[in-house]
């Protein structure tokens, strides 16, 4: 795993969890403005997810690290992101699998799982590195909105 210092998210919570993971996936951006990225190509994505909350669950976890890996890695690893039609669409630029949209989608997926836990922590940030020189940081809007 790449060693990285991630941007810090100021928050009022007692606990902060960060999970690093990676997945290999292909994608294309269905727009002429994407240039060569409009053709199918692949990346090894590096992800850091920041989760925070005040309460731990019955197992003493804010969130289980293996669950986070399952929600992201197991879903997207060795896949064509464009094939995940529930998340990405070729006819809606707000749902093209750009790095920005993939980061937002990861945040939404994580939060949807966290919302079903007893301690209900918050996904505060997703850092997504697509290449050694390009990354996106996504943070949900203040007030808990995800879009």
C-alpha positions in Angstrom: 0.0 0.0 0.0 1.2 3.5 -0.8 2.2 5.5 2.2 0.3 8.7 2.1 -0.6 11.6 4.3 -4.2 12.4 3.7 -6.0 15.7 4.1 -7.4 16.0 7.6 -11.1 16.6 8.1 -12.0 18.7 11.2 -14.8 17.2 13.1 -16.3 17.0 16.6 -16.4 13.2 17.0 -14.4 11.2 19.6 -13.3 8.5 17.2 -11.9 8.6 13.7 -11.2 5.5 11.6 -9.2 5.5 8.4 -9.1 2.5 6.1 -6.6 2.2 3.2 -7.4 -0.2 0.4 -6.9 -0.6 -3.3 -8.7 -2.2 -6.2 -7.9 -2.7 -9.9 -10.6 -1.7 -12.3 -11.1 -0.5 -15.8 -13.4 2.3 -17.0 -14.0 4.8 -19.7 -15.5 8.2 -19.6 -18.2 8.4 -22.3 -17.4 12.0 -23.4 -15.5 13.4 -26.3 -13.9 15.9 -23.9 -12.3 12.9 -22.1 -9.8 12.4 -25.0 -7.9 9.1 -24.6 -9.9 8.4 -21.4 -13.0 7.9 -23.5 -11.5 4.5 -24.4 -11.5 1.5 -22.0 -8.4 1.6 -19.8 -7.5 0.5 -16.3 -6.1 1.8 -13.0 -5.0 0.5 -9.7 -7.1 2.8 -7.5 -5.8 3.6 -4.0 -8.6 4.6 -1.5 -8.6 6.0 2.0 -12.0 6.2 3.7 -12.4 8.4 6.8 -15.2 7.4 9.2 -16.0 9.2 12.5 -18.4 8.9 15.3 -18.9 9.1 19.1 -20.1 5.6 19.8 -18.7 2.1 19.2 -20.8 -0.9 18.3 -21.3 -4.0 20.4 -18.0 -5.4 19.2 -16.0 -2.3 20.2 -15.7 -1.1 16.6 -16.6 2.3 15.1 -16.8 0.3 11.8 -15.2 -3.1 11.0 -12.2 -2.8 8.7 -13.1 -6.0 6.9 -16.6 -4.7 6.2 -15.2 -1.6 4.6 -13.0 -3.7 2.4 -15.9 -5.8 1.4 -18.1 -2.8 0.5 -15.5 -1.4 -1.8 -12.8 -3.8 -2.9 -15.0 -6.8 -3.3 -17.6 -4.8 -5.3 -15.2 -3.1 -7.7 -12.0 -5.1 -7.9 -11.2 -6.5 -11.4 -14.4 -5.1 -12.9 -15.4 -2.5 -15.6 -16.8 0.3 -13.5 -19.2 1.3 -16.4 -20.9 -2.2 -15.9 -22.0 -1.2 -12.4 -25.2 0.4 -13.8 -26.6 1.0 -10.3 -23.8 3.5 -9.8 -22.5 4.6 -13.2 -24.3 5.5 -16.4 -23.1 6.4 -19.9 -26.0 8.8 -20.5 -25.7 11.0 -17.4 -22.5 13.1 -16.9 -23.2 13.2 -13.2 -22.8 9.4 -13.2 -19.8 8.9 -15.5 -17.1 6.9 -13.7 -14.7 9.8 -13.4 -12.5 9.9 -10.3 -14.8 12.5 -8.8 -17.9 10.4 -9.3 -16.2 7.1 -8.2 -15.1 8.9 -4.9 -18.6 10.2 -4.3 -20.1 6.8 -5.0 -17.7 5.1 -2.6 -18.8 7.6 0.1 -22.4 6.9 -0.6 -21.9 3.1 -0.5 -20.1 3.3 2.8 -22.6 5.7 4.3 -25.5 3.5 3.3 -24.0 0.6 5.2 -23.1 2.8 8.2 -26.7 4.0 8.4 -27.8 0.5 9.1 -25.5 0.1 12.2 -26.5 0.8 15.8 -23.8 3.4 16.3 -24.4 5.2 13.0 -20.9 6.7 12.3 -20.4 9.1 9.4 -18.2 8.8 6.3 -16.5 12.1 6.3 -14.0 11.8 3.5 -13.0 9.6 0.6 -9.5 10.1 -0.9 -9.2 8.3 -4.2 -5.9 8.1 -6.1 -6.3 7.1 -9.8 -2.7 7.5 -10.9 0.5 8.4 -9.1 -0.1 12.0 -9.9 -3.9 12.4 -9.8 -6.3 12.1 -6.9 -9.6 13.4 -5.7 -10.9 14.1 -2.2 -14.6 13.9 -1.7 -16.4 15.1 1.4 -20.2 15.0 1.8 -21.9 18.4 2.1 -22.3 19.9 5.6 -25.5 18.7 7.2 -25.0 15.1 6.1 -26.1 15.4 2.5 -24.3 13.2 0.1 -24.8 15.0 -3.2 
